[in-house]
Amino acid sequence: MILENGTEVTLRRHAGARRMTLRVSRRDGSVTLTLPRRMPESRALAFLRAQGDWLSRALAALPPARVVAFGALLPVEGRALLLTPADVRAPQVQGEALILPGLRPPGLTAAAFLRGLAQARLAAASDRHAAALGRRFTAIALRDTRSRWGSCTDRGRLMYSWRLAMAPPEVLDYVAAHEVAHLAHMDHSPDFWAAVARLCPDYAARRAWLRAHGGTLHAWQFRGAAAEEDNAEEGREIDSVSET
């Protein structure tokens, strides 16, 4: 569906939806309206018109898209590194530069570098925090999700966004602590947050950084690099408004 102002909205009917929910992804600016399966489209259109001002504000608040290209300053572990082409086989950090193979697409090689970095850092952090809690996880998976920085299943499988490799190390560590704490508490109860505080005493500051700056990490476009959609109902990187 395309609105009068040119905004494209994806209508998604869901059998479990009890009301309409309009979402704007901070990752790519996509707009999705989820509605009950039998709700008429005319009512959905009326809801979109009623939320026109909210939608305009949400879209205007999105950080500008950044394309990964040679000469760009890409955040890597909280540091802005200059993407520089060179006759190398694999990416490598040299001082304030991230050296990339000059004959390959920089988006693909930079994404692969960040994924490898995230795998190493998150595995180490997850191991450390799990040992501190006396818990075990079964696997770690990396994705490029739209709405969540991490998740933990009831089977002990941890999932993280590889874009965390772009954030300061202490922020990545907080997300690992957050998800590992779910191995003990599959909720966000006071006991859960007490476990997070035990693993990461200053988690509030790190969480605040992610809320304030996480959108800038999602704004980077790695052309050609695969991205997976995350359809979580409650997400950290989605602005939403629901029918009352």
C-alpha positions in Angstrom: 0.0 0.0 0.0 1.3 3.5 -0.9 0.0 6.5 1.0 -0.8 9.9 -0.5 2.6 11.2 0.5 4.4 8.3 -1.2 5.2 6.3 1.9 5.1 2.6 1.2 3.4 0.5 3.9 3.4 -3.3 4.1 0.2 -4.8 5.3 0.7 -7.9 7.3 -2.3 -9.9 8.4 -1.7 -12.1 11.5 -4.2 -14.6 13.0 -3.0 -13.8 16.5 -3.2 -10.0 16.2 -6.0 -8.5 18.2 -5.5 -4.9 17.2 -3.6 -2.9 14.5 0.0 -2.0 15.2 2.0 0.3 13.0 5.8 -0.1 13.0 8.7 1.8 11.6 12.0 -0.1 11.5 15.0 2.0 12.5 17.2 -0.3 10.5 15.9 0.5 7.0 12.9 2.8 7.5 10.4 0.2 6.4 6.8 0.7 7.5 4.6 -2.3 8.5 1.0 -2.3 9.6 0.0 -5.6 11.3 -3.7 -6.2 11.6 -6.1 -9.0 12.5 -6.7 -11.4 9.6 -10.4 -10.5 9.1 -10.1 -6.7 9.5 -11.2 -4.8 6.4 -8.6 -2.9 4.5 -10.7 0.3 4.7 -10.3 0.3 8.5 -6.5 -0.1 8.1 -6.4 2.8 5.8 -8.4 5.0 8.2 -5.9 4.0 11.0 -3.0 5.0 8.8 -4.5 8.4 8.1 -5.2 9.0 11.8 -1.5 8.2 12.6 -0.1 10.3 9.8 1.6 12.8 12.1 3.1 10.1 14.2 4.4 8.3 11.1 5.9 11.5 9.8 7.8 12.1 13.0 9.0 8.5 13.3 10.4 8.6 9.7 12.0 12.1 10.2 13.7 10.8 13.4 15.5 8.0 11.5 19.3 8.5 11.2 20.5 9.1 7.6 21.5 5.9 5.7 25.3 5.4 5.3 26.7 3.3 2.6 29.9 1.2 3.3 32.4 2.5 0.7 36.1 3.2 0.5 36.8 6.5 2.3 34.0 6.1 4.8 34.6 6.1 8.5 33.0 2.9 9.8 32.6 2.3 13.5 34.4 -0.8 14.7 34.3 -1.5 18.4 33.4 2.1 19.0 36.2 3.6 16.9 35.7 5.3 13.6 38.1 3.5 11.1 38.8 4.8 7.6 37.9 2.1 5.0 41.0 1.9 2.9 41.6 -0.3 -0.2 44.9 -2.2 -0.5 46.5 -5.3 -2.0 45.6 -7.6 0.9 43.8 -10.9 1.0 41.8 -10.3 4.2 40.6 -7.2 6.2 43.0 -5.9 8.9 43.0 -3.0 11.3 46.1 -0.7 11.0 46.0 2.2 13.3 42.9 4.3 12.5 42.2 2.4 9.3 40.4 -0.8 8.3 42.3 -2.1 5.4 40.2 -4.0 2.9 41.0 -6.0 -0.3 40.8 -3.3 -3.0 39.3 -5.6 -5.7 36.4 -6.8 -3.7 33.1 -5.0 -2.8 33.9 -3.2 0.5 30.4 -3.9 1.9 30.8 -7.6 1.6 34.3 -7.7 3.1 33.6 -5.3 5.9 30.4 -7.2 6.9 32.4 -10.5 6.9 35.1 -8.8 9.1 32.5 -7.5 11.5 30.8 -10.9 11.7 34.0 -12.6 12.5 34.9 -10.0 15.1 31.4 -10.3 16.7 31.6 -14.1 16.8 34.9 -14.0 18.7 33.9 -11.2 21.1 30.4 -12.5 21.8 31.5 -16.1 22.3 34.1 -15.0 24.9 31.7 -12.7 26.7 28.9 -15.3 26.7 31.3 -18.0 28.0 32.5 -15.6 30.8 29.0 -14.6 31.9 27.6 -18.1 31.7 30.4 -19.4 33.9 29.7 -16.6 36.4 26.0 -17.6 36.6 26.8 -21.3 36.6 24.7 -21.8 33.5 25.4 -23.2 30.0 24.2 -22.2 26.6 23.8 -24.7 23.7 24.8 -22.5 20.7 25.5 -19.0 19.5 24.1 -17.7 16.2 24.7 -14.4 14.5 22.2 -12.5 12.4 21.5 -9.1 11.0 18.2 -8.5 12.7 15.8 -5.6 12.4 14.5 -5.4 15.9 16.6 -7.2 18.5 20.3 -7.0 19.5 20.0 -10.5 21.0 17.8 -13.2 22.2 17.8 -16.4 24.2 15.6 -19.5 23.6 14.3 -21.8 26.3 16.7 -24.4 24.9 19.7 -22.2 25.7 20.4 -21.0 22.2 21.8 -17.4 22.0 21.3 -15.2 19.1 23.1 -11.8 18.6 23.3 -9.1 15.9 26.8 -9.0 14.4 26.4 -5.2 14.2 27.3 -5.3 17.9 30.9 -5.4 16.7 30.5 -1.8 15.7 29.5 -0.7 19.2 32.0 0.0 22.0 33.2 -3.3 23.7 31.4 -2.5 26.9 28.1 -2.3 25.1 28.6 -5.6 23.4 29.5 -7.1 26.8 26.2 -5.7 28.2 24.1 -7.4 25.5 25.9 -10.7 26.2 25.2 -10.3 29.9 21.6 -9.5 29.2 21.1 -12.6 27.0 23.0 -15.0 29.3 20.9 -13.8 32.2 17.9 -15.2 30.4 19.4 -18.6 30.8 18.4 -18.2 34.5 15.3 -16.1 34.1 13.3 -16.2 30.9 11.6 -12.9 31.6 12.4 -9.3 32.6 11.5 -9.7 36.3 13.4 -8.0 39.2 15.4 -11.3 39.5 16.4 -11.1 35.9 17.7 -7.5 36.2 19.5 -8.5 39.5 21.3 -11.2 37.5 22.2 -8.6 34.8 23.5 -6.2 37.5 25.6 -9.0 39.0 27.2 -9.7 35.6 27.4 -6.0 34.5 27.1 -3.6 37.4 27.0 -0.5 35.2 24.6 -2.0 32.7 22.2 1.0 32.8 24.8 3.3 31.1 25.6 0.7 28.5 21.9 0.1 27.8 21.3 3.8 27.5 24.1 4.0 24.9 22.5 1.3 22.8 19.1 3.0 23.0 20.6 6.4 22.0 23.0 5.3 19.3 21.9 1.8 18.2 20.0 3.3 15.2 23.2 4.7 13.8 24.7 1.2 13.7 21.6 0.0 11.8 21.9 2.9 9.4 25.0 1.5 7.7 24.2 -0.3 4.5 26.5 -3.2 3.5 25.5 -3.5 -0.1 25.3 -7.1 -1.1 25.5 -8.4 2.4 22.5 -10.6 3.4 20.2 -9.3 6.1 17.6 -11.3 8.0 14.3 -9.9 9.0 13.3 -10.2 12.6 9.5 -10.1 13.3 9.6 -9.8 17.0 6.6 -8.1 18.5 8.6 -6.3 21.2 11.8 -4.9 19.7 14.5 -2.5 20.7 15.0 -1.1 17.2 11.4 -0.6 16.2 9.2 2.5 16.8 5.5 1.4 17.0 2.0 2.7 17.8 -1.0 0.5 18.3 -4.7 1.0 17.9 -6.4 1.8 21.2 
